[in-house]
Amino acid sequence: MVGIFVLLWLITACSSGKNSQSFSAKVDWVADGDTVRLQDGRKIRLLGINTPELAKDGKAAEPLAKEARQFLRQLFDKQTVQIITGEQTHDKYGRLLAYVFHDDTDVQLELLKQGFASVIAVPPNVRMADRYFAIENEARRNGKGIWQHPHFAAIPADEVDNSMDGDFKFVIGKVKNISETKSNLLLKLSKQFTVAIPHRDWEEYWKGPVNKLSGENIEVRGWVYKTNKQFRIRTRHPVMLQILE
């Protein structure tokens, strides 16, 4: 439960973003740990989190994927929930991007508490990023859920390979070189792996000279993709890229 915090947040949420909307709807079906279908047929992608993937496209289910889905089913399947959409309202798959609440419980926060999810932050939908990240850190320290499973352990940058293409991964490494293209800052962690940060997002969320990351050991999270025989993760917000102590 999040009590008065959720109450105040619900009151102010719709006015904090020009496209945000608030409404109630009944859940028809829980697809996985971060996707549900409403009774009217719309699909909701829960904002601010990512949960383990179920089996698809020939890939086996990730550990705890079924448990994350079952947690949501027990929490609100076939029940009415409160929904607040993000400033960006839909993703490329046509799903509604939204925060979901049930009986004043922040559903995303509960998944993070149980270790069934990790935080993602994709502008402009980053309103809850810092709060969610603090909850994730607590679950991580306590070894809850995914944080105790080797499948989700951070991978050294020089070990990223073709089997990870398209997967959500945590990658660690030292920033060995920083370069720029017209669109991105590029942080090279190994011969085969680079982090891409759009210039506009660096200026909005990081600020300051990018050279401050030179030589730092970092952990980056996101979806691995391949371009020009190089693996990359594109990150757009500081919670997706942490300097390691």
C-alpha positions as CSV (number, residue, x, y, z in Angstrom):
1,M,0.0,0.0,0.0
2,V,1.2,3.5,-0.7
3,G,-1.5,5.5,1.1
4,I,-1.5,9.3,1.0
5,F,1.3,9.3,-1.6
6,V,-0.9,7.7,-4.2
7,L,-3.8,9.8,-3.3
8,L,-1.9,13.0,-3.8
9,W,-0.2,11.7,-6.9
10,L,-3.5,10.6,-8.4
11,I,-4.9,14.2,-7.9
12,T,-1.9,15.9,-9.6
13,A,-1.0,13.3,-12.3
14,C,-3.4,14.4,-15.0
15,S,-2.3,18.0,-14.8
16,S,1.4,17.1,-14.8
17,G,1.5,16.0,-18.4
18,K,-0.5,17.4,-21.3
19,N,-1.5,13.9,-22.6
20,S,-2.0,12.1,-19.3
21,Q,-5.5,10.7,-18.6
22,S,-7.0,9.0,-15.6
23,F,-9.8,6.4,-15.7
24,S,-11.0,3.2,-14.1
25,A,-11.5,-0.1,-16.0
26,K,-11.9,-3.8,-15.5
27,V,-9.1,-6.2,-16.2
28,D,-10.0,-9.0,-18.6
29,W,-6.7,-10.9,-18.8
30,V,-3.2,-10.7,-17.4
31,A,-0.8,-11.5,-20.3
32,D,2.4,-11.4,-18.4
33,G,4.1,-9.5,-15.5
34,D,3.9,-6.1,-17.2
35,T,1.0,-6.4,-19.7
36,V,-2.7,-6.7,-19.2
37,R,-5.8,-6.6,-21.4
38,L,-8.8,-4.6,-20.3
39,Q,-12.4,-5.7,-20.8
40,D,-12.8,-3.2,-23.6
41,G,-10.0,-4.9,-25.5
42,R,-7.2,-2.4,-24.9
43,K,-3.8,-3.7,-23.8
44,I,-1.9,-1.9,-21.1
45,R,1.9,-1.9,-20.8
46,L,2.8,-1.1,-17.2
47,L,5.0,2.0,-17.1
48,G,8.4,2.2,-15.3
49,I,9.2,-1.5,-15.0
50,N,10.2,-4.6,-17.0
51,T,9.5,-8.1,-15.9
52,P,10.9,-11.4,-17.1
53,E,9.7,-12.6,-20.5
54,L,7.5,-15.6,-21.1
55,A,8.4,-18.1,-23.8
56,K,8.1,-16.6,-27.3
57,D,9.8,-16.7,-30.7
58,G,11.5,-19.9,-29.9
59,K,13.0,-18.7,-26.7
60,A,12.3,-20.3,-23.4
61,A,10.6,-18.4,-20.6
62,E,12.9,-16.4,-18.4
63,P,13.1,-17.4,-14.7
64,L,10.2,-16.0,-12.6
65,A,8.2,-14.9,-15.7
66,K,5.3,-17.1,-14.7
67,E,5.6,-16.1,-11.1
68,A,5.4,-12.4,-12.0
69,R,2.2,-13.0,-14.1
70,Q,0.7,-15.1,-11.3
71,F,1.4,-12.3,-8.8
72,L,-0.6,-9.8,-11.0
73,R,-3.4,-12.3,-11.4
74,Q,-3.8,-12.7,-7.7
75,L,-3.6,-9.0,-7.2
76,F,-6.3,-7.8,-9.6
77,D,-7.4,-10.3,-12.3
78,K,-11.0,-9.7,-13.4
79,Q,-11.2,-6.7,-11.1
80,T,-11.4,-2.9,-11.6
81,V,-8.2,-0.9,-11.5
82,Q,-7.3,2.7,-11.7
83,I,-5.2,3.8,-14.7
84,I,-3.1,6.9,-15.3
85,T,-1.5,7.1,-18.8
86,G,1.9,8.4,-19.5
87,E,2.7,11.6,-21.4
88,Q,3.5,9.3,-24.3
89,T,0.3,7.3,-24.4
90,H,1.1,4.4,-26.7
91,D,4.0,2.3,-27.7
92,K,4.9,1.0,-31.2
93,Y,2.7,-2.1,-30.6
94,G,-0.3,0.1,-30.0
95,R,-0.4,-0.7,-26.3
96,L,-1.6,2.0,-23.8
97,L,1.4,3.1,-21.6
98,A,0.1,3.6,-18.1
99,Y,0.6,3.3,-14.4
100,V,-1.9,0.9,-12.8
101,F,-3.3,1.1,-9.3
102,H,-5.6,-1.3,-7.4
103,D,-7.2,-0.4,-4.1
104,D,-4.6,2.5,-3.7
105,T,-1.8,0.0,-4.3
106,D,0.8,1.0,-6.8
107,V,1.0,-2.2,-8.9
108,Q,4.4,-1.4,-10.4
109,L,5.9,-0.7,-7.0
110,E,4.6,-4.0,-5.6
111,L,6.2,-5.9,-8.4
112,L,9.5,-4.1,-7.7
113,K,9.2,-4.9,-3.9
114,Q,8.8,-8.6,-4.6
115,G,11.8,-8.7,-7.0
116,F,9.6,-9.5,-10.0
117,A,10.6,-6.4,-11.9
118,S,13.4,-4.0,-12.6
119,V,13.1,-0.3,-13.4
120,I,13.1,1.1,-16.9
121,A,12.9,4.8,-17.7
122,V,12.0,5.9,-21.3
123,P,11.3,9.7,-21.7
124,P,9.0,11.3,-21.5
125,N,7.4,8.7,-19.2
126,V,9.9,9.1,-16.3
127,R,7.7,10.6,-13.6
128,M,8.2,7.7,-11.2
129,A,11.7,6.6,-12.1
130,D,13.6,7.8,-9.0
131,R,11.0,6.5,-6.6
132,Y,10.8,3.1,-8.3
133,F,14.6,2.9,-8.5
134,A,14.9,3.3,-4.7
135,I,12.4,0.4,-4.2
136,E,14.3,-1.7,-6.7
137,N,17.6,-1.0,-4.8
138,E,16.0,-2.3,-1.6
139,A,14.8,-5.5,-3.3
140,R,18.2,-5.9,-4.8
141,R,20.1,-5.5,-1.5
142,N,17.7,-8.1,0.0
143,G,18.2,-10.6,-2.9
144,K,14.5,-10.7,-3.7
145,G,13.2,-12.4,-6.8
146,I,15.3,-11.8,-9.9
147,W,18.1,-10.4,-7.9
148,Q,19.1,-13.7,-6.5
149,H,19.0,-15.5,-9.9
150,P,22.2,-15.8,-12.0
151,H,20.1,-15.3,-15.2
152,F,19.7,-11.7,-14.3
153,A,23.3,-11.0,-13.1
154,A,25.1,-8.2,-14.9
155,I,27.2,-9.4,-17.9
156,P,30.7,-8.1,-18.6
157,A,30.6,-6.0,-21.8
158,D,33.1,-8.3,-23.6
159,E,30.7,-11.3,-23.1
160,V,27.7,-9.9,-24.9
161,D,27.0,-12.1,-27.9
162,N,24.4,-12.9,-30.6
163,S,22.3,-15.0,-28.2
164,M,21.4,-11.8,-26.4
165,D,20.3,-9.8,-29.4
166,G,16.8,-8.3,-28.5
167,D,17.0,-9.3,-24.9
168,F,16.8,-7.0,-21.9
169,K,20.1,-7.3,-20.1
170,F,22.3,-5.7,-17.5
171,V,25.8,-5.0,-18.7
172,I,28.9,-3.8,-16.8
173,G,32.2,-2.4,-18.0
174,K,34.6,0.5,-17.9
175,V,34.1,3.4,-20.2
176,K,37.2,3.2,-22.4
177,N,36.3,5.7,-25.0
178,I,33.7,8.4,-25.7
179,S,32.8,9.5,-29.2
180,E,29.8,11.3,-30.9
181,T,27.6,10.9,-33.9
182,K,25.1,13.4,-35.1
183,S,22.4,11.8,-32.9
184,N,24.2,10.0,-30.0
185,L,27.0,10.0,-27.5
186,L,28.8,6.6,-27.7
187,L,30.4,5.1,-24.6
188,K,32.6,2.2,-25.6
189,L,32.9,-0.5,-22.9
190,S,34.6,-3.2,-25.0
191,K,35.6,-4.0,-28.6
192,Q,32.1,-5.3,-29.3
193,F,29.8,-3.3,-27.0
194,T,28.8,0.4,-26.9
195,V,26.2,2.4,-24.9
196,A,24.3,5.0,-27.0
197,I,22.8,8.1,-25.3
198,P,20.8,10.5,-27.5
199,H,22.2,14.0,-27.2
200,R,18.8,15.5,-26.4
201,D,18.4,13.1,-23.5
202,W,21.9,13.8,-22.1
203,E,21.2,17.5,-22.1
204,E,17.8,17.0,-20.5
205,Y,18.6,14.4,-17.8
206,W,22.3,14.1,-17.2
207,K,23.6,17.6,-18.1
208,G,27.3,18.6,-17.8
209,P,30.3,17.3,-19.8
210,V,30.0,13.7,-20.9
211,N,33.8,13.3,-20.1
212,K,32.8,12.9,-16.5
213,L,32.0,9.2,-17.4
214,S,35.4,8.6,-18.9
215,G,37.2,5.8,-17.1
216,E,34.2,5.0,-14.9
217,N,32.9,1.5,-14.2
218,I,29.2,1.5,-15.1
219,E,26.2,-0.7,-15.2
220,V,23.8,-0.2,-18.0
221,R,20.4,-1.8,-18.6
222,G,18.2,-2.1,-21.6
223,W,17.5,-4.1,-24.8
224,V,20.6,-5.3,-26.6
225,Y,20.7,-4.7,-30.4
226,K,23.2,-5.2,-33.1
227,T,24.4,-2.5,-35.5
228,N,27.4,-2.6,-37.8
229,K,28.6,-5.8,-36.2
230,Q,28.6,-4.0,-32.8
231,F,26.3,-4.7,-29.9
232,R,24.6,-1.7,-28.2
233,I,22.2,-0.7,-25.5
234,R,20.4,2.7,-26.0
235,T,19.7,4.5,-22.8
236,R,17.8,7.7,-22.3
237,H,17.7,8.3,-18.6
238,P,20.2,8.1,-15.7
239,V,18.5,5.3,-13.8
240,M,19.3,3.1,-16.8
241,L,23.0,3.8,-16.4
242,Q,24.7,3.7,-13.0
243,I,28.3,4.5,-12.0
244,L,29.5,1.6,-9.8
245,E,31.4,2.3,-6.6
